[in-house]
Amino acid sequence: MNISKEVKTGLIVTVAAVILFVGFYFLKGANLFSNNRQYICYFDDVDGLQGSAPIEIHGMNVGHVSKMALTGGRRVLVELSVKKSLELPKGTIALLAQPDLMGGKIIKLDIGPGPGNLVAGDTLPTLKEGGVVDKVTSELTPRLAELKVTISEINRAMVGVNSIVGDQNQKALADALGSIKATADNLSVLSKSLSMESGEMTEVIHNAKSVTGNLAKNNDTINRILSNASNITRQLANAPIQRTMADLQQSINELHGILDKVNNNQGSLGMLINNKDVYNNLNGSLKSLNNLMDDIKAHPSHYINVTVFGKGGSKK
C-alpha cells in the first residue's frame, strides 16, 4: 500500500500539533490524561499567583492550579486540581501563601476537621497567609520604631555633650588622654623590665617555695616552740610578780637604812669606816700581832718550855 506524500505530511503535522498541545499543558502543570478532582475557591487578590502553581499539604505537592479567571463580582476564581487518591475532609481551607522570599505564590491546603469529605466541584473557603516579606515587615516595624526613639535619644544626648564639652573641657580631655598615653608607655617599659628580670623573679619564687617547704617540714617543731612560748607566758601571767616587786622594794629600803646608819657613824661598821682613830688602833693592833707571830717563829723557846722526864723548871 502506497501512502502519498500529502498523507504523510498531514500525519506528521497532526502528531506534532498533538505533541505541542500536550507539552504546552504539561509545562503548565496540567495533565490531560489525569482524572484529578477539581475544587473551586475565590480570592479578592491572588498577589501574582501563576497558573499551574503547586498545591501543597504539609510541604508535599498534591496538585496544581488548573485555572484562574475573573468573575463578575471582581473576585478571582481559582480552580484546584488535586490528586484523586487524596480525600479532603470538609472544612479544608485553601491558603494563598509564599513559601520563601524569592519563591512565587502557592496554595496550601489546611485540612479540615470533617466530618465527611468534599466532593469534586465543591468550593473551599480561602485565607491569605502572610508571606516572608510580610512577616519580616511585621517584626521589623516595631523594632524600627524603637530604633527611631533610640536614635532620637542619642541625638539629644550628643547635643547635651556638645553643650557641656567646650574648648576648655576639650583641652582638659586632651590632657587626660595624654596622661593616659604616658601611663601606658610607663606600663610598657615596666613590663619590659619585668620580662628582663623574669629569671631573678623565678629564683625568688623558687626560694620562697623552698622556705614554705621547710616551714611545712618543721611544722611540728614550730608548734612545739609556740606551745612552750605559750606555757612561759602563762607561767609569767600566773607568777606573783606584784608580791616579788614589793619584797624587792622592801629589801632596797632596808639597804638604804643600813647605808644611812653607816654614813652617820651608827653601829660598829659605821664607826669602823668613818672613825680614823678606830682604824689606826685596829691597824696598830694588827701590826703588833704580826710582830709577835714573827718573834714566836724566830724564838719559840722563849715562849714554850718543854720538860723531859718531869725534870726541869719553867724558864722565863
C-alpha positions in Angstrom: 0.0 0.0 0.0 1.5 3.3 -1.1 0.9 6.4 1.0 1.2 9.6 -0.7 3.5 12.4 0.4 0.5 14.6 1.2 -0.9 12.0 3.7 2.5 11.5 5.3 2.9 15.3 5.7 -0.6 15.6 7.2 0.1 12.8 9.7 3.3 14.4 10.8 1.7 17.8 11.2 -1.1 16.3 13.3 1.2 14.4 15.5 3.4 17.5 16.0 0.3 19.5 16.9 -0.8 17.0 19.4 2.7 16.8 21.0 2.8 20.6 21.1 -0.6 20.8 22.7 0.1 18.1 25.3 3.6 19.6 26.0 2.2 23.1 26.5 -0.3 21.9 29.1 2.3 19.6 30.6 4.6 22.6 31.1 1.7 24.5 32.7 1.4 21.6 35.2 -1.8 20.2 33.7 -2.1 16.5 32.9 -4.6 16.0 30.1 -4.9 12.3 30.9 -5.3 12.6 34.6 -8.6 12.3 36.4 -7.8 14.6 39.4 -10.6 16.1 41.4 -11.3 19.7 40.8 -12.3 22.1 43.5 -13.2 25.8 43.4 -12.1 28.7 45.6 -12.3 32.5 45.3 -9.8 35.2 46.3 -10.1 39.0 46.3 -6.5 39.2 45.1 -4.2 36.4 44.1 -1.0 38.5 44.5 0.7 37.2 41.4 -0.4 33.5 41.7 0.6 31.8 38.5 -1.3 29.2 36.6 -0.1 25.6 37.4 1.2 26.8 40.7 1.7 23.9 43.1 -0.8 22.9 45.8 0.8 21.6 49.0 -0.2 19.8 52.2 2.4 19.9 54.9 5.1 20.7 52.3 4.1 17.9 49.9 2.9 18.5 46.4 -0.6 17.1 46.0 -1.8 19.0 42.8 -1.7 22.2 40.9 -3.7 25.3 40.0 -5.6 24.3 36.8 -7.5 27.5 36.0 -7.8 31.2 37.1 -10.4 33.7 35.9 -12.1 36.9 36.9 -15.7 36.7 38.0 -18.4 39.3 37.7 -18.0 40.2 41.3 -14.4 41.3 40.8 -13.1 38.3 42.5 -10.7 35.7 41.1 -11.9 32.2 40.6 -9.1 29.6 41.2 -9.7 26.0 40.2 -7.6 23.5 42.1 -6.7 20.1 40.7 -5.9 17.7 43.5 -4.9 14.0 43.3 -7.9 11.7 43.1 -6.4 9.4 45.7 -6.5 12.3 48.3 -9.7 12.7 50.2 -10.2 16.3 51.5 -12.3 16.5 54.7 -15.0 19.1 55.0 -13.7 22.4 56.5 -10.5 22.3 54.5 -9.2 25.8 53.8 -7.2 27.0 50.8 -4.4 29.3 51.9 -2.6 31.7 49.5 1.0 31.6 50.7 4.6 32.5 49.8 7.0 29.7 51.0 10.2 31.8 50.7 11.4 35.3 49.9 12.3 34.6 46.3 9.6 32.0 45.5 6.2 32.5 43.9 2.8 32.1 45.4 1.4 28.7 46.1 -1.8 27.2 47.5 -1.6 25.4 50.9 -4.4 23.2 52.0 -5.2 23.3 55.7 -7.0 20.0 56.3 -10.4 20.5 57.9 -11.9 18.5 60.9 -14.8 17.0 58.9 -17.0 15.1 59.4 -17.3 13.9 55.8 -15.3 14.6 52.7 -15.6 17.1 50.0 -16.7 16.1 46.5 -15.3 17.3 43.2 -16.6 20.8 42.3 -17.1 21.9 46.0 -16.0 25.4 46.9 -13.2 25.8 49.6 -13.1 28.7 51.9 -9.9 30.8 51.5 -7.4 32.8 53.5 -4.3 34.7 52.7 -1.2 33.7 54.7 1.4 36.4 55.3 4.5 35.9 53.2 8.1 36.1 54.3 8.2 39.8 53.5 5.0 40.4 55.4 6.4 38.5 58.4 9.7 40.4 58.3 7.9 43.7 57.9 5.6 43.0 60.8 8.6 42.1 63.0 10.8 45.0 61.8 8.1 47.7 62.2 8.1 47.8 66.0 11.9 47.4 66.0 12.3 50.3 63.6 10.1 52.4 65.8 12.2 51.6 68.9 15.4 52.3 66.8 13.9 55.7 65.9 13.3 56.5 69.5 16.8 55.4 70.4 18.4 57.5 67.7 16.4 60.5 68.9 17.6 59.9 72.5 21.2 59.6 71.2 20.9 62.8 69.2 19.6 64.6 72.3 22.4 63.2 74.4 25.0 64.3 71.9 23.6 67.8 71.9 23.9 67.9 75.6 27.5 66.6 75.5 28.4 69.2 72.9 27.0 71.9 75.0 28.9 70.7 78.1 32.3 69.9 76.4 33.6 73.4 75.4 37.0 74.4 74.3 38.4 74.4 77.8 36.9 71.0 78.6 38.2 69.6 75.3 41.7 70.7 76.3 41.3 69.0 79.6 40.2 65.8 77.9 43.2 66.0 75.5 45.5 66.4 78.6 43.8 63.5 80.2 44.3 61.3 77.1 47.9 62.4 77.0 48.3 61.3 80.6 46.7 58.0 79.9 49.1 57.5 77.0 52.1 58.4 79.2 50.9 55.9 81.8 50.5 53.2 79.1 54.1 53.9 77.9 55.4 53.6 81.5 53.5 50.4 81.9 55.1 49.1 78.7 58.6 50.0 80.0 57.8 48.3 83.3 56.6 45.2 81.5 59.8 45.0 79.5 61.8 45.4 82.7 59.9 42.7 84.4 60.4 40.5 81.4 64.1 41.1 81.5 64.2 40.2 85.2 62.0 37.2 84.9 65.0 34.9 85.8 65.6 36.7 89.1 61.8 36.6 89.8 61.8 32.9 89.1 64.7 32.4 91.5 62.9 34.5 94.2 59.7 32.4 93.7 61.8 29.2 93.9 63.4 30.4 97.2 60.0 31.4 98.6 58.8 27.9 97.7 61.8 26.4 99.4 61.1 28.4 102.6 57.5 27.4 102.6 58.5 23.8 102.1 60.9 24.0 105.1 58.3 25.6 107.2 55.9 22.8 106.3 58.5 20.2 107.1 59.3 21.9 110.5 55.7 22.4 111.3 55.8 20.1 114.4 58.9 21.9 115.8 57.2 25.3 115.3 54.1 24.0 117.0 56.3 22.9 120.0 58.1 26.3 120.2 54.8 28.1 120.1 53.4 25.7 122.8 56.5 26.4 125.0 56.2 30.1 124.5 52.5 29.9 125.4 53.4 28.0 128.6 56.1 30.5 129.5 53.7 33.4 129.0 51.0 31.6 131.0 53.5 31.0 133.9 54.6 34.6 133.8 51.0 35.7 133.9 50.4 33.4 136.9 53.6 34.4 138.8 53.3 36.6 141.9 55.2 39.5 140.3 53.5 42.1 142.4 54.5 40.4 145.7 58.0 39.9 144.4 58.3 43.5 143.5 57.0 44.5 146.9 59.6 42.3 148.6 62.4 43.7 146.5 61.3 47.3 147.2 61.3 46.5 151.0 64.8 45.0 150.7 66.0 48.1 148.9 64.5 50.3 151.6 66.3 48.3 154.3 69.6 48.5 152.5 69.1 52.3 152.2 68.6 52.3 156.0 71.8 50.4 156.7 73.8 52.7 154.4 72.3 55.7 156.2 73.5 54.3 159.5 76.9 53.6 158.2 77.2 57.1 156.8 76.0 58.6 160.1 78.6 56.6 162.2 75.9 54.5 163.8 77.0 50.9 164.7 80.4 49.3 164.7 80.6 49.2 160.9 79.8 52.9 160.7 82.4 53.8 163.3 85.0 51.5 161.7 84.5 53.1 158.3 84.2 56.8 159.4 86.3 57.0 162.7 90.1 57.3 161.9 91.1 56.6 165.5 89.4 53.2 165.5 91.1 52.5 162.1 94.5 53.5 163.4 94.1 51.4 166.7 93.0 48.4 164.7 95.8 48.8 162.3 98.4 49.1 165.1 97.0 46.1 166.9 97.3 44.1 163.7 100.9 45.2 163.3 101.7 44.2 166.9 100.1 40.8 166.4 102.1 40.4 163.3 105.4 41.2 165.0 104.5 38.8 167.9 103.9 36.0 165.4 107.2 36.7 163.7 109.1 36.6 167.1 107.4 33.3 168.1 108.5 31.8 164.8 112.1 33.0 165.4 112.5 32.2 169.1 109.9 29.6 170.1 111.9 28.5 173.2 111.3 32.0 174.7 107.6 31.1 174.9 107.5 27.3 175.1 109.3 25.2 177.8 109.5 21.5 177.3 110.3 19.3 180.4 111.8 15.8 179.8 111.1 13.1 182.4 109.4 15.6 184.6 112.6 17.4 185.4 113.4 21.0 184.9 111.5 24.1 185.7 109.9 26.6 183.7 112.2 29.1 182.0 111.2 32.7 181.8 
